[in-house]
Amino acid sequence: MTSWDDEFHPSAATRSTLRWAQEHGASTLGEAHDLLDQLAVSNDVPEVLGPDDTVEGVREEVELGLDLVGPDAELTDLG
């Protein structure tokens, strides 16, 4: 098994979002993607993304990751 860094290089905001998704029960990239709508309506956005990033920007990056490493990529393999 290769690490994500071989193919997918998520930004700090996306890494933070994936950690948030993992804390909310996601174990794969596909499951994390499914939780993005939940993040968008939560009070966690400022804490997770900070002032300069958006859920939509993270969504685009996660969708790129889905294309590169697939929806079954384990979040524990991140980094």
FENHUQUI-V865218 format. One record per backbone hydrogen bond with DSSP energy under -0.5 kcal/mol. CO is the residue of the C=O (numbers start at 1). NH is the residue of the N-H. E is the energy in kcal/mol with one decimal. If there is no record, write none. Layout:
# FENHUQUI-V865218
{{CO,NH,E} {CO,NH,E}}
This chain:
# FENHUQUI-V865218
{{3,6,-1.6} {4,7,-2.5} {4,8,-3.9} {8,10,-0.6} {11,15,-2.7} {12,16,-2.4} {13,17,-2.2} {14,18,-2.6} {15,19,-2.1} {16,20,-2.3} {17,21,-2.7} {18,22,-2.2} {19,23,-2.3} {20,24,-1.0} {21,26,-2.6} {22,25,-1.7} {27,75,-2.4} {28,32,-2.2} {29,33,-2.4} {30,34,-1.9} {31,35,-1.0} {32,35,-0.7} {33,36,-1.4} {35,39,-2.2} {36,40,-2.3} {37,41,-1.1} {39,42,-1.5} {42,45,-0.7} {44,48,-2.9} {45,49,-3.1} {45,50,-0.7} {46,50,-1.5} {54,58,-2.0} {55,59,-3.0} {56,60,-2.2} {57,61,-1.7} {58,62,-3.0} {59,63,-2.7} {60,64,-1.8} {61,65,-2.2} {62,66,-2.5} {63,67,-1.8} {64,68,-2.1} {65,69,-3.5} {65,70,-0.9} {66,70,-1.1} {70,73,-1.3} {71,30,-2.6} {73,29,-2.1} {74,77,-1.4} {75,78,-1.6} {77,4,-1.2}}
